[in-house]
Amino acid sequence: MKNPPTVLCAGIIVLDHGCSPIQHFPAEGELIATSGMALTLGGCAANVGVDLTKMGVHSKILGKIGDDDFGKLILQKLKDTGSDTSKIIKQGNSPTSQTLVINVTGQDRRFIHLIGANEGFTDTDFQNKDIEGCKVVYLGGYLLMDKLSPDHVAGVFRTAQMNGAKTILDVVTPGPGNHLEKLKPILPFVDVFLPNDAEAKLISGIENPIQQAMFFKSMGVKTSIITLGNQGTILLNDQGCYKAEIFKINYHDGSGSGDAFTAGYISGILENKSDIECLEIGSALGASCVRAQGTTEGVFKKEECLHFLAENKLNIKKLS
């Protein structure tokens, strides 16, 4: 294969409509002024792909957009970042997926989501031919794509591992449901699984993030990571369980910070770093994301990330 991608970033692609933080959530009929609004890239596959490009990693983004103005805008924004869009598919009978992101000072973000073209992402769109030459195969936003079957994903991941690639799985949970059944066939072929604690609770029914990590490890995951927002990260691998705090950076918008963490972690994998070193890089990139409005605008470039890590130490404690 000529010039194969180092990473395949498959999954959801979204256009985000975001506002700068407002002082309170508007009451019925109330108008609240914000200092800024923007149309920005969103969706796990797009965010991780762009952030990897910033880290000097070549990746191909695989996902679906609508054949509409929002889809054209996404393609242009991705091309402006230098991302490889050759595997993005236009779905003519569906609108481009969009999310309305409402930021309130001191509160977690609120989301209103249109699944759109992502709903049409099927087994035929994610094939073994797509992972040829890849060192990492990432699938993000799984559980939102109902037509992507668990057995098929498990098969692609199994093939990736047999070919020497690392497999990374991230999810988006669309509310309560029997999500575990859609994950059971896949988890034994996952090298790194990284839901946040709220997603992990919906999947497992377990409240404690350490126990969540242990649960997913028992399901076959090699490295289980539970992100905790501003409370840090739990990482469980064969060497033990670790709790990392967060890097303190002036907060503007948390959108995309989890995807930036993932991109940093993947970049560490590609450099044969240990899980703990990957955790440090991921934490730095995730923290940098919150510096600006949007999912990718504030994310460090590689040189910035290396400088930041040289100047700042992540507090990581081994729990067991």
Residue, then its C-alpha position, 0 to 999 in steps of 0.5 A: m500500500k502506498n503511503p499508508p496511514t499511521v492511524l485510522c480515526a474512524g467514527i463520528i464526525v460532527l459540526d459543533h455550534g458552541c458559545s463562550p461561557i454564559q453566567h447561567f442557563p437561560a430560563e424559559g423565554e430569557l435571552i442571555a448574551t455571550s461573548g462569542m459563538a463559533l461553528t467548529l469541528g466536533g465528533c471523536a473521529a474528526n477531533v482525534g484526527v486533527d489533534l494527531t495532525k498537530m502532533g505530527v502524526h499522519s492519520k486518515i479520518l473515516g466517517k460520514i457527513g451529509d451532502d449539504d453546506f455543513g458537510k462542505l464546511i467540515l471538509q474545508k475545516l479539516k483540509d485547512t488543518g492538513s488532515d487527510t479526508s480521503k476516506i470521508i463518505k458523503q451520505g446524500n439522504s441525511p443531514t450532517s451531524q451537529t451538536l449545540v454546545i451550551n457552556v455555563t460558567g462553573q457547570d459541565r457542558r450541555f449538549i443538544h445533538l442531531i445524529g444525522a449522517n453518523e446514523g448511517f455508518t455501517d459495517t460496509d463503511f469500516q472494513n479490513k482494507d481501511i486498516e491496512g498499514c495502520k499502527v493504531v486503529y481508533l474507533g470513536g463515538y461507538l454506541l451512537m452508530d446503531k448500524l455498526s454491529p459489535d461482531h463486525v467491529a470485533g472482527v476488524f479489531r482482531t485483524a488489526q491486532m493480528n497485523g500488529a496494530k494497537t486498537i483504541l475504543d471510545v464511546v458516546t452513550p446516548g442515554p440509558g440502555n443495554h450498552l454492555e451487550k454491544l461491547k462484550p464481543i469487542l472488548p477482548f480485542v481492545d488495547v485501550f478503552l477510555p470512557n469517562d466515568a459517566e459513560a462507564k457508569l451507564i455501561s457497567g452500572i458501577e459508580n466507583p471509577i476504580q471498580q469501573a476500570m477493573f470491570f472493563k479489564s475483566m472483560g478483556v481490555k488490556t489497558s482500561i482508562i476512566t477519565l474524570g473531567n477535572q478530577g483526573t484520570i484512572l488507568l488500570n493495566d497489568q502493572g497496577c492501578y494509577k490515579a493522575e491529577i490534571f494539569k492546571i490551565n486557564y479554562h475556557d471551553g472543555s469541548g474536545s478535551g477527552d478527544a485531545f487526551t486520546a490523541g496525546y495517548i495515541s501519539g505516545i503509543l506510536e513512540n513506544k512510550s509506556d502507559i504512564e508516559c502516554l498518560e502524561i502526554g494525553s493529560a497535557l494535550g487534554a488540558s491544552c484543549v480547554r484554552a480556547q473555544g472549540t474542540t481543537e483550536g487550543v490543542f498544543k502542537k507537538e513542540e508546545c506539548l514537549h515544552f509544556l511537559a518539560e516545564n510541568k510534572l503530572n502528579i500520578k499516584k499508584l493505588s495498587 
